[in-house]
Amino acid sequence: MIHRVVKKLEERREGSFLTPAYGARSVREPVPKYELPRQELPPEIAYNLVRDELILDGNSRLNLATFVTTWMDDEARRLMAETFDKNMIDKDEYPQTAEIEMRCVNILSRLWHAPDDGQAAGCSTLGSSEAAMLGGMALKWQWRKRRQAQGKPADRPNLVMGVNVQVCWEKFCRYWEIEPRLIPMEGERFCLIAEEALTRIDENTIGVVVIMGSTFDGRYENVQEVNDALEKLNKKTGWDVPIHVDGASGGFVAPFLQPKLEWDFRLSRIKSINASGHKFGLVFPGVGWIVWRDREELPEELIFHCNYLGGDLPNFALNFSRPGNQVVAQYYNFLRLGHDGYRRIHQASQDVALHLSSRLAAMGPFTLISDGSDIPVFAFTTNRRANFSVFDMSDKLRQRGWLVPAYTFPKNRQDLSVLRCVCKEGFTRDMADILLADVQAAVKYFGSLPGHQPRLQGAGFHH
Ligand SMILES: *Cc1c(COP(=O)(O)O)cnc(C)c1O
C-alpha cells in the first residue's frame, strides 16, 4: 500500500495522539501518532499501545478470505521466535540455514517429480509473487537467447495465460515490459484451456502460465492438455514454447490429495513451478519456492555472485536481506508432518470444504461455482431465489466476525459476483457449522425484508 503522509499536525491536533490509555501510570506526555516521539517509553507501555491498536484487526481464524497460514504448532512458533535473527542472505554466516533451504528445495523437487539426474535447481523466496518474477524472468531471458541465436528480433515478448491469473503475473508483465495475452472467461469456463491458448501463441511467446488452484474459484487448470498441445505445436513450428506452473496453492495440495494427477515435471514442457510455503505449505507468511527442472533453464546472466559476506554465493532474488526463520519453519513442517501429515491435514480441510459447499448448495438461494474438490477452496453465487447479493451477505457475515470476501469476475463474466471460502487448517467442521448457521440466519434476515434491494457492488475488500 502506498501511504500518504497526513496533513500538517496542527490542523488535526485532536486526532494526532495515541489515547494515553496507560497514561495515568507512567506516560506524562501525549504520545504522537504521526511523528517520532521525543522521548522513550517503557517497553511494556509501548507493547500495550501497539497491541491494543491491533485488536481492531480482523480475527485471522475467522478469515476465510486469505489463503495464508493462520495457525501453526506451538513448537513451530517457538522455533520461529528463536530464529528471528537469521538473515537468509548470509549463507556464509548461517551455513546451516542455507543447508536447510537446500534440503527444502530437494524435497520439493522430488515431490514435484523433477528428473532424477540431479540437474533440478531452486530457491526460497518471499512468496509466490517473487517466485513468479524469477520464473518469468528466466522464461524471458531463455526466449531472447533463442531468438538471438536465430538472428531474429527479440523486442516484442508476450506471455499467454488466463484472465484468472493472480495479479503477480500482470505485475510481472508490466514491470518487465511483456505483452500479457489474457484469455477471457466465457460462459461457464473460468480458466485457460489449451484450445484458446493456441490461438494466442506465436514465435514471440516466452511461455504459457498454467495455474494449479485459480484464485477466483480454486479450480485446477488442465496442465496435461496444455502440455500435449504445446508438444504438438512445437513439433510443427520448430518453436520451443515452455510452461511455467503457478502452483501457489496447488503445489502443496495436489501431491497429497491428487497424487495421480500429472501436472508437474512428469510433463515435458514444464520448465519451472512456484508454490507458496505460507499457503498450503502451512508456514506463517512469508515464504515461497521456485524449482526449475534443469539448471540450464536458469540463465547465468541472472545470477549474481557477491562476496561481501565471505565466500562466493550465487544468488537469484529480488531482495537481499530476508528473514531465514520461515525457511526454518518450512523444514520443521516437512519433518514434523511428512507425507502422511500433509495428506491428513489437507484431507480434513477438503472434507470441511465439501461439507460446507454441499450444505450451502442445499440451502436454496445459492449456486456453487466450484465445490472445493481441487484445492479446498470454493466459490458460490446467489440465484433467483435470493433477495440479497453476495455483497450483502459478505457484510452481514462480517457482523459476526466472519471474513468471507465477495467480488466480481473479470472479462467476459463481469456480470458474475461470488463469495469465496478458503478452508485451511484451524477451520474446523464445528466452525463450519457455526458459519452455516450464521448464513442461514442472514438468509432469514433478508427474507424478513420483502422490499430489500440487493446491493450490486462491494465496499472493496479483497484477498
Ligand atoms: C497467492 C497466489 C499468488 C501470490 O502468492 P504470494 O505468495 O501471496 O506472493 C500467485 N498465484 C496464485 C495462483 C496465488 O494463489
The ligand as an SDF file (V2000), in Angstrom:
LIG
                    3D

 15 15  0  0  0  0  0  0  0  0999 V2000
   -1.4780  -16.3090   -3.7200 C   0  0  0  0  0  0  0  0  0  0  0  0
   -1.1730  -16.5290   -5.1360 C   0  0  0  0  0  0  0  0  0  0  0  0
   -0.0960  -15.8800   -5.7440 C   0  0  0  0  0  0  0  0  0  0  0  0
    0.7590  -14.8760   -4.9970 C   0  0  0  0  0  0  0  0  0  0  0  0
    1.4170  -15.5340   -3.9690 O   0  0  0  0  0  0  0  0  0  0  0  0
    2.0650  -14.8070   -2.6890 P   0  0  0  0  0  0  0  0  0  0  0  0
    2.7110  -15.9560   -2.0080 O   0  0  0  0  0  0  0  0  0  0  0  0
    0.9320  -14.2030   -1.9330 O   0  0  0  0  0  0  0  0  0  0  0  0
    3.0380  -13.7930   -3.1920 O   0  0  0  0  0  0  0  0  0  0  0  0
    0.1880  -16.1770   -7.0620 C   0  0  0  0  0  0  0  0  0  0  0  0
   -0.5690  -17.0450   -7.7530 N   0  0  0  0  0  0  0  0  0  0  0  0
   -1.6300  -17.6900   -7.2090 C   0  0  0  0  0  0  0  0  0  0  0  0
   -2.4000  -18.6660   -8.0390 C   0  0  0  0  0  0  0  0  0  0  0  0
   -1.9610  -17.4590   -5.8810 C   0  0  0  0  0  0  0  0  0  0  0  0
   -2.9930  -18.1020   -5.3260 O   0  0  0  0  0  0  0  0  0  0  0  0
  1  2  1  0
  2  3  1  0
  2 14  2  0
  3  4  1  0
  3 10  2  0
  4  5  1  0
  5  6  1  0
  6  7  2  0
  6  8  1  0
  6  9  1  0
 10 11  1  0
 11 12  2  0
 12 13  1  0
 12 14  1  0
 14 15  1  0
M  END
$$$$
